[in-house]
Amino acid sequence: MTLTAHQRTVLNYITEFQSKRGYSPSLADLAIAFGVRSKNSVAKVVNTLVSEKQIEKDARPFREAMGKA
């Protein structure tokens, strides 16, 4: 399946965010960046990118992925 223009835009944003900050944006970050209130709408795009093997989703919970203080 070919990505839509919106999916490509989100993928490009994620890639640029990662290269600038060294970590991936949260769903809240993506929702703010694209001017939507619902993280669910962003999650649908992210899940599509995962299923299309454009990105990988870390299976670890956020706190575990961040390490222990």
PyMOL Python script that loads the backbone (N, CA, C, O; Angstrom):
from pymol import cmd

cmd.read_pdbstr("""\
ATOM      1  N   MET A   1       0.848  -1.192   0.000  1.00  0.00           N
ATOM      2  CA  MET A   1       0.000   0.000   0.000  1.00  0.00           C
ATOM      3  C   MET A   1       0.888   1.248   0.000  1.00  0.00           C
ATOM      4  O   MET A   1       1.925   1.290   0.662  1.00  0.00           O
ATOM      5  N   THR A   2       0.470   2.234  -0.736  1.00  0.00           N
ATOM      6  CA  THR A   2       1.183   3.500  -0.809  1.00  0.00           C
ATOM      7  C   THR A   2       0.691   4.418   0.302  1.00  0.00           C
ATOM      8  O   THR A   2      -0.500   4.448   0.612  1.00  0.00           O
ATOM      9  N   LEU A   3       1.612   5.164   0.897  1.00  0.00           N
ATOM     10  CA  LEU A   3       1.233   6.100   1.950  1.00  0.00           C
ATOM     11  C   LEU A   3       0.501   7.294   1.354  1.00  0.00           C
ATOM     12  O   LEU A   3       0.795   7.739   0.245  1.00  0.00           O
ATOM     13  N   THR A   4      -0.460   7.801   2.120  1.00  0.00           N
ATOM     14  CA  THR A   4      -1.153   9.021   1.720  1.00  0.00           C
ATOM     15  C   THR A   4      -0.234  10.216   1.982  1.00  0.00           C
ATOM     16  O   THR A   4       0.791  10.086   2.652  1.00  0.00           O
ATOM     17  N   ALA A   5      -0.605  11.359   1.457  1.00  0.00           N
ATOM     18  CA  ALA A   5       0.181  12.578   1.685  1.00  0.00           C
ATOM     19  C   ALA A   5       0.264  12.890   3.178  1.00  0.00           C
ATOM     20  O   ALA A   5       1.324  13.275   3.673  1.00  0.00           O
ATOM     21  N   HIS A   6      -0.834  12.729   3.888  1.00  0.00           N
ATOM     22  CA  HIS A   6      -0.840  13.002   5.332  1.00  0.00           C
ATOM     23  C   HIS A   6       0.074  12.032   6.075  1.00  0.00           C
ATOM     24  O   HIS A   6       0.824  12.446   6.959  1.00  0.00           O
ATOM     25  N   GLN A   7       0.022  10.759   5.728  1.00  0.00           N
ATOM     26  CA  GLN A   7       0.885   9.766   6.369  1.00  0.00           C
ATOM     27  C   GLN A   7       2.355  10.086   6.112  1.00  0.00           C
ATOM     28  O   GLN A   7       3.179   9.958   7.018  1.00  0.00           O
ATOM     29  N   ARG A   8       2.693  10.495   4.900  1.00  0.00           N
ATOM     30  CA  ARG A   8       4.077  10.880   4.583  1.00  0.00           C
ATOM     31  C   ARG A   8       4.494  12.104   5.393  1.00  0.00           C
ATOM     32  O   ARG A   8       5.632  12.188   5.855  1.00  0.00           O
ATOM     33  N   THR A   9       3.573  13.053   5.566  1.00  0.00           N
ATOM     34  CA  THR A   9       3.868  14.252   6.352  1.00  0.00           C
ATOM     35  C   THR A   9       4.161  13.880   7.802  1.00  0.00           C
ATOM     36  O   THR A   9       5.116  14.384   8.392  1.00  0.00           O
ATOM     37  N   VAL A  10       3.346  13.004   8.376  1.00  0.00           N
ATOM     38  CA  VAL A  10       3.561  12.560   9.755  1.00  0.00           C
ATOM     39  C   VAL A  10       4.883  11.800   9.858  1.00  0.00           C
ATOM     40  O   VAL A  10       5.641  12.013  10.804  1.00  0.00           O
ATOM     41  N   LEU A  11       5.165  10.927   8.910  1.00  0.00           N
ATOM     42  CA  LEU A  11       6.423  10.179   8.903  1.00  0.00           C
ATOM     43  C   LEU A  11       7.614  11.126   8.836  1.00  0.00           C
ATOM     44  O   LEU A  11       8.587  10.943   9.568  1.00  0.00           O
ATOM     45  N   ASN A  12       7.553  12.125   7.980  1.00  0.00           N
ATOM     46  CA  ASN A  12       8.635  13.107   7.881  1.00  0.00           C
ATOM     47  C   ASN A  12       8.805  13.878   9.182  1.00  0.00           C
ATOM     48  O   ASN A  12       9.931  14.137   9.606  1.00  0.00           O
ATOM     49  N   TYR A  13       7.697  14.247   9.818  1.00  0.00           N
ATOM     50  CA  TYR A  13       7.763  14.963  11.095  1.00  0.00           C
ATOM     51  C   TYR A  13       8.445  14.095  12.144  1.00  0.00           C
ATOM     52  O   TYR A  13       9.320  14.568  12.868  1.00  0.00           O
ATOM     53  N   ILE A  14       8.047  12.823  12.229  1.00  0.00           N
ATOM     54  CA  ILE A  14       8.639  11.910  13.213  1.00  0.00           C
ATOM     55  C   ILE A  14      10.140  11.775  12.972  1.00  0.00           C
ATOM     56  O   ILE A  14      10.929  11.820  13.915  1.00  0.00           O
ATOM     57  N   THR A  15      10.528  11.612  11.720  1.00  0.00           N
ATOM     58  CA  THR A  15      11.943  11.452  11.378  1.00  0.00           C
ATOM     59  C   THR A  15      12.755  12.690  11.755  1.00  0.00           C
ATOM     60  O   THR A  15      13.838  12.572  12.327  1.00  0.00           O
ATOM     61  N   GLU A  16      12.236  13.876  11.436  1.00  0.00           N
ATOM     62  CA  GLU A  16      12.932  15.118  11.775  1.00  0.00           C
ATOM     63  C   GLU A  16      12.992  15.323  13.282  1.00  0.00           C
ATOM     64  O   GLU A  16      14.022  15.744  13.809  1.00  0.00           O
ATOM     65  N   PHE A  17      11.900  15.031  13.979  1.00  0.00           N
ATOM     66  CA  PHE A  17      11.848  15.160  15.434  1.00  0.00           C
ATOM     67  C   PHE A  17      12.920  14.279  16.062  1.00  0.00           C
ATOM     68  O   PHE A  17      13.653  14.722  16.946  1.00  0.00           O
ATOM     69  N   GLN A  18      13.011  13.029  15.604  1.00  0.00           N
ATOM     70  CA  GLN A  18      13.996  12.090  16.144  1.00  0.00           C
ATOM     71  C   GLN A  18      15.418  12.570  15.896  1.00  0.00           C
ATOM     72  O   GLN A  18      16.263  12.475  16.786  1.00  0.00           O
ATOM     73  N   SER A  19      15.695  13.078  14.718  1.00  0.00           N
ATOM     74  CA  SER A  19      17.063  13.497  14.423  1.00  0.00           C
ATOM     75  C   SER A  19      17.452  14.750  15.213  1.00  0.00           C
ATOM     76  O   SER A  19      18.617  14.907  15.580  1.00  0.00           O
ATOM     77  N   LYS A  20      16.501  15.635  15.476  1.00  0.00           N
ATOM     78  CA  LYS A  20      16.788  16.854  16.234  1.00  0.00           C
ATOM     79  C   LYS A  20      16.889  16.608  17.738  1.00  0.00           C
ATOM     80  O   LYS A  20      17.730  17.206  18.410  1.00  0.00           O
ATOM     81  N   ARG A  21      16.036  15.730  18.269  1.00  0.00           N
ATOM     82  CA  ARG A  21      15.945  15.577  19.724  1.00  0.00           C
ATOM     83  C   ARG A  21      16.504  14.278  20.261  1.00  0.00           C
ATOM     84  O   ARG A  21      16.759  14.159  21.460  1.00  0.00           O
ATOM     85  N   GLY A  22      16.698  13.298  19.386  1.00  0.00           N
ATOM     86  CA  GLY A  22      17.278  12.037  19.833  1.00  0.00           C
ATOM     87  C   GLY A  22      16.280  11.046  20.391  1.00  0.00           C
ATOM     88  O   GLY A  22      16.673   9.982  20.869  1.00  0.00           O
ATOM     89  N   TYR A  23      15.009  11.366  20.343  1.00  0.00           N
ATOM     90  CA  TYR A  23      13.953  10.455  20.787  1.00  0.00           C
ATOM     91  C   TYR A  23      12.710  10.717  19.957  1.00  0.00           C
ATOM     92  O   TYR A  23      12.616  11.725  19.257  1.00  0.00           O
ATOM     93  N   SER A  24      11.766   9.807  20.043  1.00  0.00           N
ATOM     94  CA  SER A  24      10.553   9.917  19.234  1.00  0.00           C
ATOM     95  C   SER A  24       9.512  10.814  19.895  1.00  0.00           C
ATOM     96  O   SER A  24       9.473  10.916  21.121  1.00  0.00           O
ATOM     97  N   PRO A  25       8.671  11.462  19.095  1.00  0.00           N
ATOM     98  CA  PRO A  25       7.606  12.280  19.670  1.00  0.00           C
ATOM     99  C   PRO A  25       6.507  11.405  20.273  1.00  0.00           C
ATOM    100  O   PRO A  25       6.250  10.294  19.808  1.00  0.00           O
ATOM    101  N   SER A  26       5.876  11.922  21.301  1.00  0.00           N
ATOM    102  CA  SER A  26       4.727  11.226  21.897  1.00  0.00           C
ATOM    103  C   SER A  26       3.496  11.485  21.028  1.00  0.00           C
ATOM    104  O   SER A  26       3.519  12.332  20.135  1.00  0.00           O
ATOM    105  N   LEU A  27       2.444  10.756  21.301  1.00  0.00           N
ATOM    106  CA  LEU A  27       1.183  11.016  20.591  1.00  0.00           C
ATOM    107  C   LEU A  27       0.705  12.430  20.867  1.00  0.00           C
ATOM    108  O   LEU A  27       0.155  13.087  19.982  1.00  0.00           O
ATOM    109  N   ALA A  28       0.912  12.903  22.091  1.00  0.00           N
ATOM    110  CA  ALA A  28       0.523  14.279  22.434  1.00  0.00           C
ATOM    111  C   ALA A  28       1.335  15.284  21.617  1.00  0.00           C
ATOM    112  O   ALA A  28       0.785  16.272  21.130  1.00  0.00           O
ATOM    113  N   ASP A  29       2.643  15.039  21.462  1.00  0.00           N
ATOM    114  CA  ASP A  29       3.486  15.907  20.635  1.00  0.00           C
ATOM    115  C   ASP A  29       2.958  15.965  19.203  1.00  0.00           C
ATOM    116  O   ASP A  29       2.858  17.037  18.606  1.00  0.00           O
ATOM    117  N   LEU A  30       2.624  14.800  18.667  1.00  0.00           N
ATOM    118  CA  LEU A  30       2.114  14.731  17.294  1.00  0.00           C
ATOM    119  C   LEU A  30       0.774  15.446  17.163  1.00  0.00           C
ATOM    120  O   LEU A  30       0.538  16.161  16.189  1.00  0.00           O
ATOM    121  N   ALA A  31      -0.106  15.250  18.151  1.00  0.00           N
ATOM    122  CA  ALA A  31      -1.416  15.909  18.103  1.00  0.00           C
ATOM    123  C   ALA A  31      -1.259  17.431  18.091  1.00  0.00           C
ATOM    124  O   ALA A  31      -1.945  18.126  17.342  1.00  0.00           O
ATOM    125  N   ILE A  32      -0.361  17.933  18.916  1.00  0.00           N
ATOM    126  CA  ILE A  32      -0.117  19.381  18.959  1.00  0.00           C
ATOM    127  C   ILE A  32       0.462  19.858  17.632  1.00  0.00           C
ATOM    128  O   ILE A  32       0.036  20.880  17.094  1.00  0.00           O
ATOM    129  N   ALA A  33       1.426  19.124  17.113  1.00  0.00           N
ATOM    130  CA  ALA A  33       2.091  19.520  15.868  1.00  0.00           C
ATOM    131  C   ALA A  33       1.123  19.580  14.688  1.00  0.00           C
ATOM    132  O   ALA A  33       1.284  20.398  13.782  1.00  0.00           O
ATOM    133  N   PHE A  34       0.117  18.706  14.710  1.00  0.00           N
ATOM    134  CA  PHE A  34      -0.818  18.654  13.582  1.00  0.00           C
ATOM    135  C   PHE A  34      -2.163  19.292  13.901  1.00  0.00           C
ATOM    136  O   PHE A  34      -3.107  19.183  13.120  1.00  0.00           O
ATOM    137  N   GLY A  35      -2.250  19.959  15.054  1.00  0.00           N
ATOM    138  CA  GLY A  35      -3.428  20.740  15.371  1.00  0.00           C
ATOM    139  C   GLY A  35      -4.702  19.941  15.592  1.00  0.00           C
ATOM    140  O   GLY A  35      -5.792  20.393  15.244  1.00  0.00           O
ATOM    141  N   VAL A  36      -4.563  18.750  16.174  1.00  0.00           N
ATOM    142  CA  VAL A  36      -5.748  17.943  16.482  1.00  0.00           C
ATOM    143  C   VAL A  36      -5.852  17.768  17.993  1.00  0.00           C
ATOM    144  O   VAL A  36      -4.845  17.778  18.700  1.00  0.00           O
ATOM    145  N   ARG A  37      -7.061  17.609  18.469  1.00  0.00           N
ATOM    146  CA  ARG A  37      -7.269  17.440  19.906  1.00  0.00           C
ATOM    147  C   ARG A  37      -7.174  15.991  20.347  1.00  0.00           C
ATOM    148  O   ARG A  37      -6.817  15.697  21.488  1.00  0.00           O
ATOM    149  N   SER A  38      -7.495  15.099  19.442  1.00  0.00           N
ATOM    150  CA  SER A  38      -7.570  13.685  19.781  1.00  0.00           C
ATOM    151  C   SER A  38      -6.264  12.964  19.478  1.00  0.00           C
ATOM    152  O   SER A  38      -5.803  12.936  18.337  1.00  0.00           O
ATOM    153  N   LYS A  39      -5.673  12.381  20.523  1.00  0.00           N
ATOM    154  CA  LYS A  39      -4.488  11.560  20.308  1.00  0.00           C
ATOM    155  C   LYS A  39      -4.853  10.289  19.547  1.00  0.00           C
ATOM    156  O   LYS A  39      -3.999   9.676  18.906  1.00  0.00           O
ATOM    157  N   ASN A  40      -6.129   9.896  19.621  1.00  0.00           N
ATOM    158  CA  ASN A  40      -6.583   8.696  18.927  1.00  0.00           C
ATOM    159  C   ASN A  40      -6.431   8.842  17.408  1.00  0.00           C
ATOM    160  O   ASN A  40      -6.061   7.884  16.730  1.00  0.00           O
ATOM    161  N   SER A  41      -6.708  10.017  16.881  1.00  0.00           N
ATOM    162  CA  SER A  41      -6.574  10.208  15.430  1.00  0.00           C
ATOM    163  C   SER A  41      -5.113  10.101  15.007  1.00  0.00           C
ATOM    164  O   SER A  41      -4.811   9.577  13.935  1.00  0.00           O
ATOM    165  N   VAL A  42      -4.209  10.595  15.845  1.00  0.00           N
ATOM    166  CA  VAL A  42      -2.782  10.482  15.556  1.00  0.00           C
ATOM    167  C   VAL A  42      -2.344   9.022  15.706  1.00  0.00           C
ATOM    168  O   VAL A  42      -1.530   8.531  14.924  1.00  0.00           O
ATOM    169  N   ALA A  43      -2.883   8.338  16.703  1.00  0.00           N
ATOM    170  CA  ALA A  43      -2.528   6.932  16.923  1.00  0.00           C
ATOM    171  C   ALA A  43      -2.891   6.071  15.714  1.00  0.00           C
ATOM    172  O   ALA A  43      -2.170   5.130  15.383  1.00  0.00           O
ATOM    173  N   LYS A  44      -3.995   6.388  15.061  1.00  0.00           N
ATOM    174  CA  LYS A  44      -4.387   5.636  13.861  1.00  0.00           C
ATOM    175  C   LYS A  44      -3.343   5.773  12.760  1.00  0.00           C
ATOM    176  O   LYS A  44      -3.006   4.794  12.095  1.00  0.00           O
ATOM    177  N   VAL A  45      -2.834   6.981  12.566  1.00  0.00           N
ATOM    178  CA  VAL A  45      -1.800   7.201  11.546  1.00  0.00           C
ATOM    179  C   VAL A  45      -0.516   6.473  11.945  1.00  0.00           C
ATOM    180  O   VAL A  45       0.113   5.822  11.112  1.00  0.00           O
ATOM    181  N   VAL A  46      -0.132   6.582  13.204  1.00  0.00           N
ATOM    182  CA  VAL A  46       1.078   5.900  13.691  1.00  0.00           C
ATOM    183  C   VAL A  46       0.939   4.392  13.511  1.00  0.00           C
ATOM    184  O   VAL A  46       1.869   3.736  13.043  1.00  0.00           O
ATOM    185  N   ASN A  47      -0.206   3.844  13.875  1.00  0.00           N
ATOM    186  CA  ASN A  47      -0.416   2.396  13.720  1.00  0.00           C
ATOM    187  C   ASN A  47      -0.356   1.971  12.247  1.00  0.00           C
ATOM    188  O   ASN A  47       0.133   0.886  11.933  1.00  0.00           O
ATOM    189  N   THR A  48      -0.848   2.817  11.358  1.00  0.00           N
ATOM    190  CA  THR A  48      -0.736   2.523   9.931  1.00  0.00           C
ATOM    191  C   THR A  48       0.728   2.522   9.499  1.00  0.00           C
ATOM    192  O   THR A  48       1.149   1.654   8.734  1.00  0.00           O
ATOM    193  N   LEU A  49       1.502   3.489   9.985  1.00  0.00           N
ATOM    194  CA  LEU A  49       2.926   3.538   9.645  1.00  0.00           C
ATOM    195  C   LEU A  49       3.663   2.313  10.184  1.00  0.00           C
ATOM    196  O   LEU A  49       4.583   1.806   9.542  1.00  0.00           O
ATOM    197  N   VAL A  50       3.261   1.844  11.350  1.00  0.00           N
ATOM    198  CA  VAL A  50       3.855   0.627  11.912  1.00  0.00           C
ATOM    199  C   VAL A  50       3.484  -0.572  11.049  1.00  0.00           C
ATOM    200  O   VAL A  50       4.350  -1.376  10.705  1.00  0.00           O
ATOM    201  N   SER A  51       2.224  -0.700  10.699  1.00  0.00           N
ATOM    202  CA  SER A  51       1.788  -1.860   9.907  1.00  0.00           C
ATOM    203  C   SER A  51       2.399  -1.853   8.510  1.00  0.00           C
ATOM    204  O   SER A  51       2.580  -2.910   7.906  1.00  0.00           O
ATOM    205  N   GLU A  52       2.719  -0.658   7.992  1.00  0.00           N
ATOM    206  CA  GLU A  52       3.376  -0.543   6.687  1.00  0.00           C
ATOM    207  C   GLU A  52       4.896  -0.649   6.800  1.00  0.00           C
ATOM    208  O   GLU A  52       5.614  -0.495   5.812  1.00  0.00           O
ATOM    209  N   LYS A  53       5.376  -0.915   8.019  1.00  0.00           N
ATOM    210  CA  LYS A  53       6.812  -1.089   8.289  1.00  0.00           C
ATOM    211  C   LYS A  53       7.631   0.170   7.979  1.00  0.00           C
ATOM    212  O   LYS A  53       8.802   0.088   7.607  1.00  0.00           O
ATOM    213  N   GLN A  54       7.001   1.318   8.138  1.00  0.00           N
ATOM    214  CA  GLN A  54       7.701   2.591   7.951  1.00  0.00           C
ATOM    215  C   GLN A  54       8.402   3.030   9.231  1.00  0.00           C
ATOM    216  O   GLN A  54       9.437   3.696   9.190  1.00  0.00           O
ATOM    217  N   ILE A  55       7.820   2.644  10.377  1.00  0.00           N
ATOM    218  CA  ILE A  55       8.412   2.919  11.685  1.00  0.00           C
ATOM    219  C   ILE A  55       8.222   1.690  12.558  1.00  0.00           C
ATOM    220  O   ILE A  55       7.414   0.812  12.255  1.00  0.00           O
ATOM    221  N   GLU A  56       8.985   1.642  13.651  1.00  0.00           N
ATOM    222  CA  GLU A  56       8.818   0.583  14.643  1.00  0.00           C
ATOM    223  C   GLU A  56       8.346   1.216  15.937  1.00  0.00           C
ATOM    224  O   GLU A  56       8.793   2.298  16.317  1.00  0.00           O
ATOM    225  N   LYS A  57       7.449   0.535  16.599  1.00  0.00           N
ATOM    226  CA  LYS A  57       6.918   1.006  17.864  1.00  0.00           C
ATOM    227  C   LYS A  57       7.616   0.243  18.976  1.00  0.00           C
ATOM    228  O   LYS A  57       7.699  -0.984  18.925  1.00  0.00           O
ATOM    229  N   ASP A  58       8.117   0.948  19.978  1.00  0.00           N
ATOM    230  CA  ASP A  58       8.769   0.321  21.114  1.00  0.00           C
ATOM    231  C   ASP A  58       7.709  -0.321  21.991  1.00  0.00           C
ATOM    232  O   ASP A  58       6.771   0.348  22.422  1.00  0.00           O
ATOM    233  N   ALA A  59       7.850  -1.603  22.255  1.00  0.00           N
ATOM    234  CA  ALA A  59       6.847  -2.336  23.019  1.00  0.00           C
ATOM    235  C   ALA A  59       6.946  -2.084  24.524  1.00  0.00           C
ATOM    236  O   ALA A  59       6.013  -2.389  25.267  1.00  0.00           O
ATOM    237  N   ARG A  60       8.060  -1.534  24.970  1.00  0.00           N
ATOM    238  CA  ARG A  60       8.232  -1.293  26.405  1.00  0.00           C
ATOM    239  C   ARG A  60       7.362  -0.128  26.874  1.00  0.00           C
ATOM    240  O   ARG A  60       7.128   0.819  26.124  1.00  0.00           O
ATOM    241  N   PRO A  61       6.888  -0.202  28.104  1.00  0.00           N
ATOM    242  CA  PRO A  61       6.146   0.941  28.654  1.00  0.00           C
ATOM    243  C   PRO A  61       7.048   2.175  28.713  1.00  0.00           C
ATOM    244  O   PRO A  61       8.267   2.047  28.820  1.00  0.00           O
ATOM    245  N   PHE A  62       6.457   3.356  28.644  1.00  0.00           N
ATOM    246  CA  PHE A  62       7.221   4.598  28.591  1.00  0.00           C
ATOM    247  C   PHE A  62       8.217   4.722  29.744  1.00  0.00           C
ATOM    248  O   PHE A  62       9.390   5.016  29.514  1.00  0.00           O
ATOM    249  N   ARG A  63       7.771   4.506  30.961  1.00  0.00           N
ATOM    250  CA  ARG A  63       8.673   4.677  32.109  1.00  0.00           C
ATOM    251  C   ARG A  63       9.849   3.704  32.051  1.00  0.00           C
ATOM    252  O   ARG A  63      10.975   4.073  32.387  1.00  0.00           O
ATOM    253  N   GLU A  64       9.600   2.486  31.636  1.00  0.00           N
ATOM    254  CA  GLU A  64      10.681   1.506  31.525  1.00  0.00           C
ATOM    255  C   GLU A  64      11.646   1.907  30.422  1.00  0.00           C
ATOM    256  O   GLU A  64      12.859   1.758  30.572  1.00  0.00           O
ATOM    257  N   ALA A  65      11.119   2.414  29.321  1.00  0.00           N
ATOM    258  CA  ALA A  65      11.962   2.825  28.205  1.00  0.00           C
ATOM    259  C   ALA A  65      12.854   3.996  28.602  1.00  0.00           C
ATOM    260  O   ALA A  65      13.962   4.142  28.086  1.00  0.00           O
ATOM    261  N   MET A  66      12.369   4.831  29.523  1.00  0.00           N
ATOM    262  CA  MET A  66      13.139   5.984  29.954  1.00  0.00           C
ATOM    263  C   MET A  66      14.215   5.605  30.961  1.00  0.00           C
ATOM    264  O   MET A  66      15.131   6.391  31.201  1.00  0.00           O
ATOM    265  N   GLY A  67      14.128   4.429  31.550  1.00  0.00           N
ATOM    266  CA  GLY A  67      15.100   4.024  32.557  1.00  0.00           C
ATOM    267  C   GLY A  67      14.677   4.454  33.934  1.00  0.00           C
ATOM    268  O   GLY A  67      13.748   5.246  34.093  1.00  0.00           O
ATOM    269  N   LYS A  68      15.347   3.939  34.916  1.00  0.00           N
ATOM    270  CA  LYS A  68      15.000   4.262  36.314  1.00  0.00           C
ATOM    271  C   LYS A  68      15.921   5.331  36.836  1.00  0.00           C
ATOM    272  O   LYS A  68      17.123   5.322  36.571  1.00  0.00           O
ATOM    273  N   ALA A  69      15.344   6.260  37.588  1.00  0.00           N
ATOM    274  CA  ALA A  69      16.135   7.359  38.145  1.00  0.00           C
ATOM    275  C   ALA A  69      16.852   6.963  39.400  1.00  0.00           C
ATOM    276  O   ALA A  69      17.561   7.778  39.990  1.00  0.00           O
TER     277      ALA A  69
END
""", "prot")
cmd.dss("prot")
cmd.show_as("cartoon", "prot")
cmd.util.cbc("prot")
cmd.orient("prot")
